[in-house]
Amino acid sequence: MKPIQQMEPLSPTAFERLRNNNIIQAWLVLILTLCFGSSLAGIQMTLGPKIEENKLNETLEKIPELILGAEGAQKLTESGEKLDVIPRSFVVDKPGKKAVYNVYEAFDKDKKRLGWVVKTGGQGYADRIELLLGVDPEVKTVSGIFVLEQKETPGLGNKITFEEWRGQFKGKNTETPMGVVKGGKAGAGDINAITGATISSRAVTDIVNMAVADLKGPLTANAEGGK
């Protein structure tokens, strides 16, 4: 019987050589990353203006509720009346920088100032949080907040959008900064943290406190001047 001859190992194909080449793999990853990044940038450039337009529309839609409350806004709608809303921009000097705020001044049909709505934001747990903050004409009391944009953890941090939690801010005095407490033991000047989302809760509260601190003087001066 003739001995079985062993076959010569096949030489790797061109594809296998490419697959096993670490340098080529690294370049492929880099190229794919650049392509993906360029695609995202293109999408953002295309959708960016539309997103901002939607935010503006939502802001204008929420102003009556943030100034008058849900019931007051409903009555206003039923009466066929609208608030006279004037957009303003305030620049606040801060150490090493300037903070620019978009503010909406709201009047009734008799030209009586009803309050202000401030668009503001800051870093949350996962990403930036954008808020609408309503305050009375003298900036003494918070009349409401609305979360315009957030990417907090679903089921935890995203509860900052729930009316049950946001409602805590309504009626809070602005004379002293609000604190955040756990376990449902909030005092008159405190906000109860969302269970499992203290960082998100504190982020929103800090954003509100910062906007009040920055704008209390300018808005009060503007109100006293009757402008």
C-alpha positions as CSV (number, residue, x, y, z in Angstrom):
1,M,0.0,0.0,0.0
2,K,1.3,3.4,-0.9
3,P,1.7,5.8,1.9
4,I,-0.8,8.7,2.0
5,Q,1.0,11.8,0.9
6,Q,0.4,15.0,3.0
7,M,-0.9,17.9,1.1
8,E,1.1,21.1,1.1
9,P,-0.6,23.8,3.2
10,L,-2.5,26.3,1.0
11,S,-1.0,29.7,0.9
12,P,-3.2,32.4,2.4
13,T,-5.4,34.2,-0.1
14,A,-5.1,37.9,-0.6
15,F,-8.3,38.4,1.5
16,E,-6.8,36.4,4.4
17,R,-3.6,38.4,4.2
18,L,-5.6,41.6,4.3
19,R,-7.7,40.3,7.2
20,N,-4.7,39.4,9.2
21,N,-2.8,42.7,8.6
22,N,-3.3,44.8,11.7
23,I,-2.2,48.0,10.0
24,I,-4.7,47.6,7.3
25,Q,-7.4,46.8,9.8
26,A,-6.6,50.0,11.7
27,W,-6.8,52.1,8.5
28,L,-10.2,50.5,7.7
29,V,-11.5,51.4,11.1
30,L,-10.3,54.9,10.7
31,I,-11.8,55.3,7.3
32,L,-15.2,53.9,8.5
33,T,-15.1,56.2,11.5
34,L,-14.4,59.3,9.3
35,C,-17.2,58.3,7.0
36,F,-19.6,57.8,9.8
37,G,-18.6,61.1,11.5
38,S,-19.0,62.9,8.2
39,S,-22.5,61.4,7.7
40,L,-23.5,62.5,11.2
41,A,-22.2,66.0,10.6
42,G,-24.1,66.2,7.3
43,I,-27.3,65.1,9.0
44,Q,-26.8,67.6,11.8
45,M,-26.3,70.4,9.3
46,T,-29.4,69.4,7.5
47,L,-31.6,68.9,10.5
48,G,-30.1,71.5,12.8
49,P,-32.2,74.5,11.6
50,K,-35.4,72.4,11.7
51,I,-34.6,71.2,15.3
52,E,-34.1,74.8,16.4
53,E,-37.3,75.9,14.7
54,N,-39.2,73.1,16.5
55,K,-37.7,74.2,19.9
56,L,-38.7,77.8,19.3
57,N,-42.3,76.7,18.4
58,E,-42.4,74.6,21.5
59,T,-41.1,77.4,23.6
60,L,-43.8,79.8,22.4
61,E,-46.4,77.2,23.0
62,K,-45.3,76.6,26.6
63,I,-45.0,80.2,27.6
64,P,-48.7,80.7,28.7
65,E,-48.5,77.6,30.9
66,L,-45.2,78.6,32.5
67,I,-46.6,82.0,33.3
68,L,-50.2,81.3,34.1
69,G,-50.2,77.7,35.0
70,A,-52.0,74.9,33.2
71,E,-55.5,76.1,34.3
72,G,-54.8,79.7,33.5
73,A,-53.4,78.8,30.0
74,Q,-56.5,76.7,29.3
75,K,-58.8,79.6,30.2
76,L,-56.8,81.9,28.0
77,T,-57.1,79.5,25.1
78,E,-60.9,79.1,25.6
79,S,-61.3,82.9,25.7
80,G,-59.6,83.2,22.3
81,E,-57.0,85.5,23.8
82,K,-53.2,85.4,23.6
83,L,-50.3,86.7,25.5
84,D,-48.2,89.4,24.0
85,V,-44.7,87.9,24.0
86,I,-41.6,89.9,23.4
87,P,-38.3,88.1,22.9
88,R,-35.2,89.7,24.6
89,S,-31.6,88.9,24.9
90,F,-29.6,89.5,28.1
91,V,-25.8,89.3,28.4
92,V,-24.5,88.6,31.9
93,D,-20.8,89.2,32.7
94,K,-19.3,86.2,34.6
95,P,-15.7,85.5,35.6
96,G,-13.8,84.9,32.4
97,K,-16.9,84.7,30.2
98,K,-20.2,86.1,29.2
99,A,-23.5,84.3,29.6
100,V,-26.2,85.0,27.0
101,Y,-29.8,84.3,27.8
102,N,-32.8,84.3,25.6
103,V,-35.7,85.6,27.6
104,Y,-39.4,86.0,26.7
105,E,-41.4,88.8,28.4
106,A,-45.1,88.2,28.6
107,F,-47.9,90.8,28.8
108,D,-51.7,90.5,28.9
109,K,-54.0,92.3,26.6
110,D,-53.9,95.4,28.8
111,K,-50.1,95.6,28.5
112,K,-49.6,94.4,32.1
113,R,-46.3,92.4,32.5
114,L,-47.2,88.9,33.7
115,G,-43.8,87.4,34.0
116,W,-40.7,86.1,32.2
117,V,-39.7,82.8,30.6
118,V,-36.0,82.1,30.4
119,K,-34.4,79.6,28.1
120,T,-31.4,78.1,29.9
121,G,-29.4,74.9,30.2
122,G,-26.4,73.0,31.6
123,Q,-24.8,69.7,31.9
124,G,-26.9,66.8,33.1
125,Y,-25.8,63.2,34.0
126,A,-25.7,62.0,30.4
127,D,-25.7,65.1,28.2
128,R,-26.8,68.7,28.1
129,I,-30.2,69.6,29.5
130,E,-32.2,72.6,28.1
131,L,-34.9,74.2,30.2
132,L,-37.6,76.8,30.1
133,L,-37.9,78.7,33.4
134,G,-40.9,80.8,34.3
135,V,-40.7,83.5,36.9
136,D,-43.0,86.3,38.1
137,P,-42.4,90.0,37.0
138,E,-40.2,90.8,40.0
139,V,-38.3,87.4,39.8
140,K,-39.4,86.6,43.4
141,T,-41.1,83.3,42.6
142,V,-40.7,80.5,40.1
143,S,-43.9,80.0,38.2
144,G,-42.9,76.8,36.5
145,I,-40.2,74.9,34.5
146,F,-40.3,72.8,31.4
147,V,-37.6,70.4,30.1
148,L,-37.1,71.4,26.4
149,E,-34.4,68.7,25.7
150,Q,-32.7,66.0,27.7
151,K,-30.9,62.6,27.2
152,E,-30.9,61.4,30.7
153,T,-31.2,57.7,31.6
154,P,-34.6,56.2,30.6
155,G,-36.7,55.2,33.6
156,L,-34.5,57.2,36.0
157,G,-33.0,60.6,35.0
158,N,-35.6,61.2,32.3
159,K,-38.2,61.6,35.0
160,I,-37.1,65.2,35.2
161,T,-39.6,65.7,32.4
162,F,-42.5,64.4,34.5
163,E,-45.0,67.0,35.7
164,E,-45.1,65.4,39.2
165,W,-41.4,66.2,39.7
166,R,-41.2,69.5,37.8
167,G,-44.2,70.7,39.7
168,Q,-42.0,71.0,42.9
169,F,-40.4,74.2,41.4
170,K,-43.7,76.1,41.1
171,G,-44.1,78.7,43.8
172,K,-40.5,78.4,45.1
173,N,-39.0,81.5,46.4
174,T,-35.9,82.8,44.6
175,E,-34.4,84.7,47.5
176,T,-32.1,81.8,48.3
177,P,-30.8,78.9,46.1
178,M,-32.9,75.7,46.1
179,G,-31.3,72.6,47.5
180,V,-31.8,68.9,46.6
181,V,-32.6,66.3,49.2
182,K,-33.2,62.5,49.1
183,G,-35.9,60.5,50.7
184,G,-38.8,62.9,50.3
185,K,-37.7,65.2,53.1
186,A,-37.6,68.4,51.1
187,G,-38.2,71.6,53.1
188,A,-39.8,74.8,51.8
189,G,-36.7,75.7,49.8
190,D,-35.7,72.2,48.7
191,I,-36.4,69.9,45.8
192,N,-36.9,66.1,46.3
193,A,-34.5,64.1,44.2
194,I,-35.7,61.5,41.9
195,T,-34.9,58.1,43.3
196,G,-31.8,56.7,41.6
197,A,-31.3,60.0,39.7
198,T,-29.9,62.5,42.2
199,I,-27.4,63.8,39.7
200,S,-30.1,64.6,37.1
201,S,-32.2,66.2,39.8
202,R,-29.4,68.3,41.1
203,A,-28.4,69.3,37.5
204,V,-31.9,70.8,36.9
205,T,-31.9,72.5,40.2
206,D,-28.5,74.0,39.6
207,I,-29.5,75.2,36.2
208,V,-32.5,77.0,37.7
209,N,-30.5,78.5,40.5
210,M,-27.8,79.8,38.1
211,A,-30.3,81.4,35.8
212,V,-32.1,83.1,38.7
213,A,-28.7,84.3,40.1
214,D,-27.6,85.7,36.7
215,L,-30.9,87.3,35.7
216,K,-32.6,88.4,39.0
217,G,-30.8,91.8,38.8
218,P,-31.2,92.5,35.1
219,L,-34.9,91.4,34.9
220,T,-35.8,93.3,38.1
221,A,-34.2,96.4,36.9
222,N,-36.0,96.0,33.5
223,A,-39.3,95.6,35.3
224,E,-38.8,98.6,37.6
225,G,-37.9,100.7,34.6
226,G,-41.2,99.7,32.9
227,K,-39.3,98.8,29.7
